[in-house]
Amino acid sequence: MALLLASASALAQPSGAPRAFDALIAQAKGLMAGEPEKALPIALAAGSAADALPAGRARSLAHAEADWLRGEAMTRINKPDQARPIITAALATARTLAPGGKLQADLMMSAAAIDWTMGRVREALIGFQEAHRIYGGLGDQRGQAKALQYIG
C-alpha cells in the first residue's frame, strides 16, 4: 500500500518541475546584477514553471519568488512604476505564507528600492529597516549588510 501511495504522489508532481523552477530562479539571480534585461524573461519563465508545481503554499511562494525577480529586473531597467504592483503583490503573499522569511526580506528590499527611486525616502527607510530586522532574525549577515548600505 505504501508503494502505491508513493507512486501516486510521484505521478501528482512532475519530476522535473521543481528542478526546472529552481534552475530558472538561479539563472535569473545570476544575471540580475549585470544583465537585468536578460534576467527579466527568465524570471517570467520561472513564473510559468511555477505553474507546474502542485497547487498550494509552495506554488504560491514560487510565484512570489519569480515575481520578486521579475519586479527587481524591471526596477533595474528603470521601470519602477511597472515593478511596484508586482513587488507589492508578491510581498503580500510572502507576508501571509512565510512571514519573517528571507523572501519577505528580499521583497522588502525591492519595495524600498522602488520607493527610493521614486523619491519616497521615508517609505524607503522604513522598508530597508524592516528588511534589516528580518535578515537579523534569520542570522543573514549579508542581507543585513545590504540593507545597511541603503540606510546609510
Summary of the structure (lengths in Angstrom):
residues: 152
radius of gyration: 16.8
end to end distance: 59.9
largest distance: 61.0
contacts: 487
relative contact order: 0.09
helix: 82%
strand: 0%
